Amino acid sequence: MAKSTRHMTNEERRAYRKRRKLIRRIQVYSELGAISLAIVIIGGLIVSHIKGTDDTMRVAAEESVSESASESEEEETTGLKVTTGASTESSQDTTETESEETSSSSGVYSASETESTISIGGDVVSEYAILINNDTKEIVGTRNSYEKIVPASMTKVMTVLVAANNLTEEQLNETVTMSHEAIDYSYAGGGSTSGFVEDEEVTVKDLFYGTILPSGGDAAAQLAMYVAGDVDSFVTMMNEEVSALGLTGTHFTNPVGFHSDEHYSTPYDMSIIMMAALDNELCKEVLTTKVYNSTATNVNPEGITISNWFLRRIEDKDIGGTIEGAKTGYVDESGNCAVSSMIADDGTEYICCTAKSSSSWRCIYDHVDIYKAYTQ
């Protein structure tokens, strides 16, 4: 046991105090050392954490660069770009815009009524009629123009449009033999003839003219068979074109215009089909030809001469312009009908469609009256 400081000598007391000071000093240094060690450890942990964060950020950055590179490669390969957030919205907006532009350029046609659209009256006999300004795509006048009609041989405008859209220029000069099947198809349905006969070797281009000018059902059937292999497959193509044009009031069952409950259109739709046909170089050439002499064949070495009845009979009428192209139609259920185009004296192009007139001549005069009254 330590001595009490009361019984210590002065020397012992001084020695005792020195030891206490030394012990205290050692304790202080020990505490300082512990604190310093703690600081070092904590500092090391902090530095390690910071370094780890930097490494994580570096790895994340490297991964981001890698993903961007992968996306770039994917975009080059597939044309697709993966984005998020605002970028996705921007990409969607761009895609929608491009889709609208593609849709607009893919052949969707239309015309709209305006405050100036009038109801067609006057001496026009046809129960159905429409007049469209083809330059502005505005409907100038209308009479039951959205109601269902029997299109009869106006159908053939769609026939040549579908054929033209699916043939090359080189194919137009190929020779086709008029088949018994095509001629019988037209004869059985009571269709008009082109003037070509069975086993006659005609060019594909002659079939276009034979379909429109004399309204040959045999030429239309043969053209359909040449393009699609058979009539039914061609009719499917016709209805696909109806959808492509954005039309909802039309359905076809044959390429000639034979009557059927499922074969119908509207004056508006037939005008839009004519609008599309006039934008096709070959169709416009055929629809605007008054008289055509076919190429030489094995049956007719000098070819045959055919003509567009409507164009020849309206050309001398005063309508304030020049009739450009036309296609007539008639079956008992349709009455006399026609779709035509006119270039006015001021250069404006118009399209007119009428149906259910009382006679072939009255149908022509209905077009004369409509053009003269509503295009001035």
Secondary structure, DSSP 4 states (H G I P E B T S, - for coil): -PPPTTS--HHHHHHHHHHHHHHHHHHHHHHHHHHHHHHHHHHHHHHHHHHHHHHHHHHHHHHHHHHHHHHHHHHHHHS-----HHHHHHHHHHHHHHHHHHHHHTT----EEEEEEEE--TT---SEEEEEETTTTEEEEEESTTS-B--GGGHHHHHHHHHHHT--TGGGG-EEEPPHHHHHHHHHTT----S--TT-EEEHHHHHHHHHSS--HHHHHHHHHHHHSSHHHHHHHHHHHHHHTT-SS-B-S-SS---BTTBBB-HHHHHHHHHHHHTSHHHHHHHT-SEEEPPP-SS-TT--EEE-HHHHHHTTS-SSEEEEEEEEEEETTTEEEEEEEEEETTS-EEEEEEEEESSHHHHHHHHHHHHHHH--
